[in-house]
Amino acid sequence: MDIYIDRLNERDAQALFTFECNNRRFFEQTVPGRGDDYYSLGTFGIRHKELLKEQEEAISSFYLIKDGSGIIVGRINLVDIDPVNGTAHVGYRIGEAFTQKGIANEALKLLVKLAPDLNVTQIQAKTTSDNIASQKVLVKNGFERISINEEISADSGQKLTFFHYSRNL
C-alpha cells in the first residue's frame, strides 16, 4: 500500500477523532489507554488544538499516515524535541484494518528522513513488551533496544514492562 505522512493541521480534527474512536479497543490491547475523556469530541478538540500549539512551538511534530486517497490509516509523531541535544521521541499507531501491510515500517522510514530538518539527530522510542509488531518495526528501521523497565499505567493502574530503543541519524 502506498502511503505518505501529512503534517497535522486544524482541518484534520474530525477525521482524526473518528479514526481514534474506531480504533480505541484495538489500540488499548497493546498500549496504555488515553482515558474516556479523550473520546469526547469537545475534549478531543481541545487536545487537538494543544497539539497544534506544540507543533507551532517546535516542541513536537505530528503526522497523519494516509493512503493514496487521503484516508487516515495511522499516525506518527516526534515529541519532546530537544534542539540542544538533537533528541526526540517517536510514537506511532496504525489502525486495525491497516496492520500487517508494512505501513508502520514505511511511515517510520519517511519520518526518519524528515527528522534532520527538525534538528533531530537521535530518535528514541518505547513500546510495551507484548507489542511485538512495534518492536519489529523499530529494529527493522535501525533502532537498538537500550533498556527495559516497569511502569504503572496512570490510566489503568496496571504494571507494564516497556522496552526502550534509540537510533542515531
Number of C-alpha atoms within 10 A of each C-alpha: 9 11 21 17 21 15 15 21 15 11 8 13 18 14 12 20 18 14 18 21 16 13 17 16 12 15 18 11 11 16 15 17 16 14 10 9 10 17 16 11 15 11 12 18 17 12 14 20 14 12 20 18 13 16 19 11 10 15 17 21 24 22 19 25 27 19 17 10 8 13 14 24 21 26 24 24 20 25 21 15 23 18 14 8 11 17 23 25 19 23 16 18 20 23 19 15 10 15 14 11 12 13 24 25 18 19 24 22 16 15 18 21 11 12 20 13 9 18 16 22 18 19 21 21 23 20 21 19 17 15 14 11 14 21 21 12 19 23 15 13 14 14 19 17 17 13 11 14 11 12 11 12 13 12 11 11 10 11 11 16 15 18 18 19 22 22 19 14 13
